[in-house]
Amino acid sequence: MKAQWAILIGLVLAIIIAIFAVVNVDPVPVNYLFGEAQWPLILVILGSALLGALVSGMLAMVRSFTLSRKVKALEAEKATRDAELHAAQNELTVYKEREMKAQPQYEEDVNRTL
């Protein structure tokens, strides 16, 4: 559902940018470090929008990659801790079983001495 909303919002924004760009077709000066050129404003607007989308997409990919690596590391740590917890629970169970077996014998020894 989120993907559908994202596509819908993206299409609406693309249409708004396209309409705005078509309305502004006058040539504008674009200054470079080494010179100046006259470009239609539509190209400047669309180029800027595409460049912004490209940069934000790259940043999102880097963030996604970083988060997926963190998730894998945390899942590995969780598996290790789960194994440690399971071992500790087994050890506790064995200890309790030994204690339960030893307790009746202790009570018999106490009763004999009395």
Chimera marker file (.cmm) of the C-alpha trace (Angstrom):
<marker_set name="trace">
<marker id="1" x="0.000" y="0.000" z="0.000" r="1" g="1" b="0" radius="0.5"/>
<marker id="2" x="2.856" y="2.383" z="0.786" r="1" g="1" b="0" radius="0.5"/>
<marker id="3" x="4.418" y="1.727" z="-2.608" r="1" g="1" b="0" radius="0.5"/>
<marker id="4" x="1.177" y="2.642" z="-4.364" r="1" g="1" b="0" radius="0.5"/>
<marker id="5" x="0.967" y="5.921" z="-2.451" r="1" g="1" b="0" radius="0.5"/>
<marker id="6" x="4.609" y="6.680" z="-3.235" r="1" g="1" b="0" radius="0.5"/>
<marker id="7" x="4.020" y="6.073" z="-6.948" r="1" g="1" b="0" radius="0.5"/>
<marker id="8" x="0.886" y="8.219" z="-6.895" r="1" g="1" b="0" radius="0.5"/>
<marker id="9" x="2.635" y="11.095" z="-5.121" r="1" g="1" b="0" radius="0.5"/>
<marker id="10" x="5.594" y="10.786" z="-7.483" r="1" g="1" b="0" radius="0.5"/>
<marker id="11" x="3.318" y="10.996" z="-10.512" r="1" g="1" b="0" radius="0.5"/>
<marker id="12" x="1.508" y="14.047" z="-9.134" r="1" g="1" b="0" radius="0.5"/>
<marker id="13" x="4.817" y="15.792" z="-8.456" r="1" g="1" b="0" radius="0.5"/>
<marker id="14" x="6.102" y="14.875" z="-11.928" r="1" g="1" b="0" radius="0.5"/>
<marker id="15" x="2.985" y="16.328" z="-13.545" r="1" g="1" b="0" radius="0.5"/>
<marker id="16" x="3.286" y="19.540" z="-11.506" r="1" g="1" b="0" radius="0.5"/>
<marker id="17" x="6.957" y="19.913" z="-12.471" r="1" g="1" b="0" radius="0.5"/>
<marker id="18" x="6.185" y="19.207" z="-16.142" r="1" g="1" b="0" radius="0.5"/>
<marker id="19" x="3.371" y="21.778" z="-16.237" r="1" g="1" b="0" radius="0.5"/>
<marker id="20" x="5.548" y="24.353" z="-14.509" r="1" g="1" b="0" radius="0.5"/>
<marker id="21" x="8.380" y="23.644" z="-16.946" r="1" g="1" b="0" radius="0.5"/>
<marker id="22" x="6.168" y="23.853" z="-20.062" r="1" g="1" b="0" radius="0.5"/>
<marker id="23" x="4.837" y="27.232" z="-18.943" r="1" g="1" b="0" radius="0.5"/>
<marker id="24" x="8.400" y="28.547" z="-18.521" r="1" g="1" b="0" radius="0.5"/>
<marker id="25" x="10.031" y="28.015" z="-21.930" r="1" g="1" b="0" radius="0.5"/>
<marker id="26" x="11.923" y="31.321" z="-22.099" r="1" g="1" b="0" radius="0.5"/>
<marker id="27" x="15.685" y="31.049" z="-22.596" r="1" g="1" b="0" radius="0.5"/>
<marker id="28" x="17.736" y="31.823" z="-19.484" r="1" g="1" b="0" radius="0.5"/>
<marker id="29" x="21.462" y="32.314" z="-19.057" r="1" g="1" b="0" radius="0.5"/>
<marker id="30" x="23.259" y="29.451" z="-17.307" r="1" g="1" b="0" radius="0.5"/>
<marker id="31" x="26.656" y="30.430" z="-15.921" r="1" g="1" b="0" radius="0.5"/>
<marker id="32" x="29.410" y="27.819" z="-15.799" r="1" g="1" b="0" radius="0.5"/>
<marker id="33" x="32.867" y="28.154" z="-14.353" r="1" g="1" b="0" radius="0.5"/>
<marker id="34" x="34.242" y="28.456" z="-17.875" r="1" g="1" b="0" radius="0.5"/>
<marker id="35" x="31.464" y="30.348" z="-19.636" r="1" g="1" b="0" radius="0.5"/>
<marker id="36" x="27.787" y="31.038" z="-20.097" r="1" g="1" b="0" radius="0.5"/>
<marker id="37" x="25.049" y="29.456" z="-22.209" r="1" g="1" b="0" radius="0.5"/>
<marker id="38" x="21.430" y="30.234" z="-23.015" r="1" g="1" b="0" radius="0.5"/>
<marker id="39" x="19.167" y="27.288" z="-22.215" r="1" g="1" b="0" radius="0.5"/>
<marker id="40" x="15.406" y="27.012" z="-22.192" r="1" g="1" b="0" radius="0.5"/>
<marker id="41" x="14.078" y="27.268" z="-18.656" r="1" g="1" b="0" radius="0.5"/>
<marker id="42" x="12.255" y="23.948" z="-19.154" r="1" g="1" b="0" radius="0.5"/>
<marker id="43" x="15.615" y="22.141" z="-19.439" r="1" g="1" b="0" radius="0.5"/>
<marker id="44" x="17.018" y="23.898" z="-16.386" r="1" g="1" b="0" radius="0.5"/>
<marker id="45" x="13.950" y="22.986" z="-14.304" r="1" g="1" b="0" radius="0.5"/>
<marker id="46" x="13.766" y="19.365" z="-15.456" r="1" g="1" b="0" radius="0.5"/>
<marker id="47" x="17.529" y="18.923" z="-15.195" r="1" g="1" b="0" radius="0.5"/>
<marker id="48" x="17.525" y="20.280" z="-11.661" r="1" g="1" b="0" radius="0.5"/>
<marker id="49" x="14.604" y="18.047" z="-10.681" r="1" g="1" b="0" radius="0.5"/>
<marker id="50" x="16.262" y="14.963" z="-12.170" r="1" g="1" b="0" radius="0.5"/>
<marker id="51" x="19.579" y="15.769" z="-10.533" r="1" g="1" b="0" radius="0.5"/>
<marker id="52" x="17.853" y="16.217" z="-7.171" r="1" g="1" b="0" radius="0.5"/>
<marker id="53" x="16.000" y="12.913" z="-7.580" r="1" g="1" b="0" radius="0.5"/>
<marker id="54" x="19.251" y="11.173" z="-8.510" r="1" g="1" b="0" radius="0.5"/>
<marker id="55" x="21.109" y="12.540" z="-5.481" r="1" g="1" b="0" radius="0.5"/>
<marker id="56" x="18.288" y="11.708" z="-3.059" r="1" g="1" b="0" radius="0.5"/>
<marker id="57" x="17.951" y="8.223" z="-4.589" r="1" g="1" b="0" radius="0.5"/>
<marker id="58" x="21.671" y="7.571" z="-4.145" r="1" g="1" b="0" radius="0.5"/>
<marker id="59" x="21.526" y="8.736" z="-0.530" r="1" g="1" b="0" radius="0.5"/>
<marker id="60" x="18.517" y="6.491" z="0.089" r="1" g="1" b="0" radius="0.5"/>
<marker id="61" x="20.375" y="3.514" z="-1.402" r="1" g="1" b="0" radius="0.5"/>
<marker id="62" x="23.408" y="4.142" z="0.808" r="1" g="1" b="0" radius="0.5"/>
<marker id="63" x="21.183" y="4.431" z="3.883" r="1" g="1" b="0" radius="0.5"/>
<marker id="64" x="19.307" y="1.259" z="2.942" r="1" g="1" b="0" radius="0.5"/>
<marker id="65" x="22.565" y="-0.658" z="2.435" r="1" g="1" b="0" radius="0.5"/>
<marker id="66" x="23.922" y="0.565" z="5.781" r="1" g="1" b="0" radius="0.5"/>
<marker id="67" x="20.722" y="-0.381" z="7.601" r="1" g="1" b="0" radius="0.5"/>
<marker id="68" x="20.609" y="-3.838" z="5.995" r="1" g="1" b="0" radius="0.5"/>
<marker id="69" x="24.181" y="-4.487" z="7.167" r="1" g="1" b="0" radius="0.5"/>
<marker id="70" x="23.210" y="-3.400" z="10.692" r="1" g="1" b="0" radius="0.5"/>
<marker id="71" x="20.161" y="-5.674" z="10.611" r="1" g="1" b="0" radius="0.5"/>
<marker id="72" x="22.305" y="-8.661" z="9.572" r="1" g="1" b="0" radius="0.5"/>
<marker id="73" x="24.805" y="-7.937" z="12.345" r="1" g="1" b="0" radius="0.5"/>
<marker id="74" x="22.031" y="-7.600" z="14.930" r="1" g="1" b="0" radius="0.5"/>
<marker id="75" x="20.373" y="-10.815" z="13.741" r="1" g="1" b="0" radius="0.5"/>
<marker id="76" x="23.689" y="-12.652" z="14.135" r="1" g="1" b="0" radius="0.5"/>
<marker id="77" x="24.107" y="-11.182" z="17.623" r="1" g="1" b="0" radius="0.5"/>
<marker id="78" x="20.543" y="-12.201" z="18.498" r="1" g="1" b="0" radius="0.5"/>
<marker id="79" x="21.186" y="-15.758" z="17.336" r="1" g="1" b="0" radius="0.5"/>
<marker id="80" x="24.315" y="-15.917" z="19.500" r="1" g="1" b="0" radius="0.5"/>
<marker id="81" x="22.469" y="-14.579" z="22.530" r="1" g="1" b="0" radius="0.5"/>
<marker id="82" x="19.552" y="-16.939" z="21.940" r="1" g="1" b="0" radius="0.5"/>
<marker id="83" x="21.991" y="-19.862" z="21.908" r="1" g="1" b="0" radius="0.5"/>
<marker id="84" x="23.585" y="-18.605" z="25.138" r="1" g="1" b="0" radius="0.5"/>
<marker id="85" x="20.144" y="-18.209" z="26.725" r="1" g="1" b="0" radius="0.5"/>
<marker id="86" x="19.128" y="-21.716" z="25.661" r="1" g="1" b="0" radius="0.5"/>
<marker id="87" x="22.344" y="-23.149" z="27.123" r="1" g="1" b="0" radius="0.5"/>
<marker id="88" x="21.780" y="-21.273" z="30.391" r="1" g="1" b="0" radius="0.5"/>
<marker id="89" x="18.179" y="-22.504" z="30.584" r="1" g="1" b="0" radius="0.5"/>
<marker id="90" x="19.338" y="-26.082" z="30.014" r="1" g="1" b="0" radius="0.5"/>
<marker id="91" x="21.951" y="-25.681" z="32.726" r="1" g="1" b="0" radius="0.5"/>
<marker id="92" x="19.335" y="-24.304" z="35.119" r="1" g="1" b="0" radius="0.5"/>
<marker id="93" x="16.984" y="-27.192" z="34.344" r="1" g="1" b="0" radius="0.5"/>
<marker id="94" x="19.738" y="-29.735" z="35.029" r="1" g="1" b="0" radius="0.5"/>
<marker id="95" x="20.608" y="-27.966" z="38.282" r="1" g="1" b="0" radius="0.5"/>
<marker id="96" x="16.963" y="-27.952" z="39.425" r="1" g="1" b="0" radius="0.5"/>
<marker id="97" x="16.574" y="-31.640" z="38.563" r="1" g="1" b="0" radius="0.5"/>
<marker id="98" x="19.666" y="-32.511" z="40.601" r="1" g="1" b="0" radius="0.5"/>
<marker id="99" x="18.394" y="-30.401" z="43.482" r="1" g="1" b="0" radius="0.5"/>
<marker id="100" x="14.989" y="-32.107" z="43.407" r="1" g="1" b="0" radius="0.5"/>
<marker id="101" x="16.634" y="-35.548" z="43.439" r="1" g="1" b="0" radius="0.5"/>
<marker id="102" x="18.914" y="-34.595" z="46.316" r="1" g="1" b="0" radius="0.5"/>
<marker id="103" x="16.195" y="-32.948" z="48.432" r="1" g="1" b="0" radius="0.5"/>
<marker id="104" x="14.251" y="-36.119" z="49.415" r="1" g="1" b="0" radius="0.5"/>
<marker id="105" x="17.482" y="-37.819" z="50.443" r="1" g="1" b="0" radius="0.5"/>
<marker id="106" x="18.376" y="-34.789" z="52.598" r="1" g="1" b="0" radius="0.5"/>
<marker id="107" x="14.951" y="-34.909" z="54.286" r="1" g="1" b="0" radius="0.5"/>
<marker id="108" x="15.399" y="-38.636" z="54.995" r="1" g="1" b="0" radius="0.5"/>
<marker id="109" x="18.804" y="-37.972" z="56.572" r="1" g="1" b="0" radius="0.5"/>
<marker id="110" x="17.323" y="-35.224" z="58.749" r="1" g="1" b="0" radius="0.5"/>
<marker id="111" x="14.444" y="-37.470" z="59.865" r="1" g="1" b="0" radius="0.5"/>
<marker id="112" x="16.845" y="-40.306" z="60.755" r="1" g="1" b="0" radius="0.5"/>
<marker id="113" x="18.942" y="-38.070" z="62.955" r="1" g="1" b="0" radius="0.5"/>
<marker id="114" x="15.896" y="-36.926" z="64.905" r="1" g="1" b="0" radius="0.5"/>
<link id1="1" id2="2" r="1" g="1" b="0" radius="0.2"/>
<link id1="2" id2="3" r="1" g="1" b="0" radius="0.2"/>
<link id1="3" id2="4" r="1" g="1" b="0" radius="0.2"/>
<link id1="4" id2="5" r="1" g="1" b="0" radius="0.2"/>
<link id1="5" id2="6" r="1" g="1" b="0" radius="0.2"/>
<link id1="6" id2="7" r="1" g="1" b="0" radius="0.2"/>
<link id1="7" id2="8" r="1" g="1" b="0" radius="0.2"/>
<link id1="8" id2="9" r="1" g="1" b="0" radius="0.2"/>
<link id1="9" id2="10" r="1" g="1" b="0" radius="0.2"/>
<link id1="10" id2="11" r="1" g="1" b="0" radius="0.2"/>
<link id1="11" id2="12" r="1" g="1" b="0" radius="0.2"/>
<link id1="12" id2="13" r="1" g="1" b="0" radius="0.2"/>
<link id1="13" id2="14" r="1" g="1" b="0" radius="0.2"/>
<link id1="14" id2="15" r="1" g="1" b="0" radius="0.2"/>
<link id1="15" id2="16" r="1" g="1" b="0" radius="0.2"/>
<link id1="16" id2="17" r="1" g="1" b="0" radius="0.2"/>
<link id1="17" id2="18" r="1" g="1" b="0" radius="0.2"/>
<link id1="18" id2="19" r="1" g="1" b="0" radius="0.2"/>
<link id1="19" id2="20" r="1" g="1" b="0" radius="0.2"/>
<link id1="20" id2="21" r="1" g="1" b="0" radius="0.2"/>
<link id1="21" id2="22" r="1" g="1" b="0" radius="0.2"/>
<link id1="22" id2="23" r="1" g="1" b="0" radius="0.2"/>
<link id1="23" id2="24" r="1" g="1" b="0" radius="0.2"/>
<link id1="24" id2="25" r="1" g="1" b="0" radius="0.2"/>
<link id1="25" id2="26" r="1" g="1" b="0" radius="0.2"/>
<link id1="26" id2="27" r="1" g="1" b="0" radius="0.2"/>
<link id1="27" id2="28" r="1" g="1" b="0" radius="0.2"/>
<link id1="28" id2="29" r="1" g="1" b="0" radius="0.2"/>
<link id1="29" id2="30" r="1" g="1" b="0" radius="0.2"/>
<link id1="30" id2="31" r="1" g="1" b="0" radius="0.2"/>
<link id1="31" id2="32" r="1" g="1" b="0" radius="0.2"/>
<link id1="32" id2="33" r="1" g="1" b="0" radius="0.2"/>
<link id1="33" id2="34" r="1" g="1" b="0" radius="0.2"/>
<link id1="34" id2="35" r="1" g="1" b="0" radius="0.2"/>
<link id1="35" id2="36" r="1" g="1" b="0" radius="0.2"/>
<link id1="36" id2="37" r="1" g="1" b="0" radius="0.2"/>
<link id1="37" id2="38" r="1" g="1" b="0" radius="0.2"/>
<link id1="38" id2="39" r="1" g="1" b="0" radius="0.2"/>
<link id1="39" id2="40" r="1" g="1" b="0" radius="0.2"/>
<link id1="40" id2="41" r="1" g="1" b="0" radius="0.2"/>
<link id1="41" id2="42" r="1" g="1" b="0" radius="0.2"/>
<link id1="42" id2="43" r="1" g="1" b="0" radius="0.2"/>
<link id1="43" id2="44" r="1" g="1" b="0" radius="0.2"/>
<link id1="44" id2="45" r="1" g="1" b="0" radius="0.2"/>
<link id1="45" id2="46" r="1" g="1" b="0" radius="0.2"/>
<link id1="46" id2="47" r="1" g="1" b="0" radius="0.2"/>
<link id1="47" id2="48" r="1" g="1" b="0" radius="0.2"/>
<link id1="48" id2="49" r="1" g="1" b="0" radius="0.2"/>
<link id1="49" id2="50" r="1" g="1" b="0" radius="0.2"/>
<link id1="50" id2="51" r="1" g="1" b="0" radius="0.2"/>
<link id1="51" id2="52" r="1" g="1" b="0" radius="0.2"/>
<link id1="52" id2="53" r="1" g="1" b="0" radius="0.2"/>
<link id1="53" id2="54" r="1" g="1" b="0" radius="0.2"/>
<link id1="54" id2="55" r="1" g="1" b="0" radius="0.2"/>
<link id1="55" id2="56" r="1" g="1" b="0" radius="0.2"/>
<link id1="56" id2="57" r="1" g="1" b="0" radius="0.2"/>
<link id1="57" id2="58" r="1" g="1" b="0" radius="0.2"/>
<link id1="58" id2="59" r="1" g="1" b="0" radius="0.2"/>
<link id1="59" id2="60" r="1" g="1" b="0" radius="0.2"/>
<link id1="60" id2="61" r="1" g="1" b="0" radius="0.2"/>
<link id1="61" id2="62" r="1" g="1" b="0" radius="0.2"/>
<link id1="62" id2="63" r="1" g="1" b="0" radius="0.2"/>
<link id1="63" id2="64" r="1" g="1" b="0" radius="0.2"/>
<link id1="64" id2="65" r="1" g="1" b="0" radius="0.2"/>
<link id1="65" id2="66" r="1" g="1" b="0" radius="0.2"/>
<link id1="66" id2="67" r="1" g="1" b="0" radius="0.2"/>
<link id1="67" id2="68" r="1" g="1" b="0" radius="0.2"/>
<link id1="68" id2="69" r="1" g="1" b="0" radius="0.2"/>
<link id1="69" id2="70" r="1" g="1" b="0" radius="0.2"/>
<link id1="70" id2="71" r="1" g="1" b="0" radius="0.2"/>
<link id1="71" id2="72" r="1" g="1" b="0" radius="0.2"/>
<link id1="72" id2="73" r="1" g="1" b="0" radius="0.2"/>
<link id1="73" id2="74" r="1" g="1" b="0" radius="0.2"/>
<link id1="74" id2="75" r="1" g="1" b="0" radius="0.2"/>
<link id1="75" id2="76" r="1" g="1" b="0" radius="0.2"/>
<link id1="76" id2="77" r="1" g="1" b="0" radius="0.2"/>
<link id1="77" id2="78" r="1" g="1" b="0" radius="0.2"/>
<link id1="78" id2="79" r="1" g="1" b="0" radius="0.2"/>
<link id1="79" id2="80" r="1" g="1" b="0" radius="0.2"/>
<link id1="80" id2="81" r="1" g="1" b="0" radius="0.2"/>
<link id1="81" id2="82" r="1" g="1" b="0" radius="0.2"/>
<link id1="82" id2="83" r="1" g="1" b="0" radius="0.2"/>
<link id1="83" id2="84" r="1" g="1" b="0" radius="0.2"/>
<link id1="84" id2="85" r="1" g="1" b="0" radius="0.2"/>
<link id1="85" id2="86" r="1" g="1" b="0" radius="0.2"/>
<link id1="86" id2="87" r="1" g="1" b="0" radius="0.2"/>
<link id1="87" id2="88" r="1" g="1" b="0" radius="0.2"/>
<link id1="88" id2="89" r="1" g="1" b="0" radius="0.2"/>
<link id1="89" id2="90" r="1" g="1" b="0" radius="0.2"/>
<link id1="90" id2="91" r="1" g="1" b="0" radius="0.2"/>
<link id1="91" id2="92" r="1" g="1" b="0" radius="0.2"/>
<link id1="92" id2="93" r="1" g="1" b="0" radius="0.2"/>
<link id1="93" id2="94" r="1" g="1" b="0" radius="0.2"/>
<link id1="94" id2="95" r="1" g="1" b="0" radius="0.2"/>
<link id1="95" id2="96" r="1" g="1" b="0" radius="0.2"/>
<link id1="96" id2="97" r="1" g="1" b="0" radius="0.2"/>
<link id1="97" id2="98" r="1" g="1" b="0" radius="0.2"/>
<link id1="98" id2="99" r="1" g="1" b="0" radius="0.2"/>
<link id1="99" id2="100" r="1" g="1" b="0" radius="0.2"/>
<link id1="100" id2="101" r="1" g="1" b="0" radius="0.2"/>
<link id1="101" id2="102" r="1" g="1" b="0" radius="0.2"/>
<link id1="102" id2="103" r="1" g="1" b="0" radius="0.2"/>
<link id1="103" id2="104" r="1" g="1" b="0" radius="0.2"/>
<link id1="104" id2="105" r="1" g="1" b="0" radius="0.2"/>
<link id1="105" id2="106" r="1" g="1" b="0" radius="0.2"/>
<link id1="106" id2="107" r="1" g="1" b="0" radius="0.2"/>
<link id1="107" id2="108" r="1" g="1" b="0" radius="0.2"/>
<link id1="108" id2="109" r="1" g="1" b="0" radius="0.2"/>
<link id1="109" id2="110" r="1" g="1" b="0" radius="0.2"/>
<link id1="110" id2="111" r="1" g="1" b="0" radius="0.2"/>
<link id1="111" id2="112" r="1" g="1" b="0" radius="0.2"/>
<link id1="112" id2="113" r="1" g="1" b="0" radius="0.2"/>
<link id1="113" id2="114" r="1" g="1" b="0" radius="0.2"/>
</marker_set>
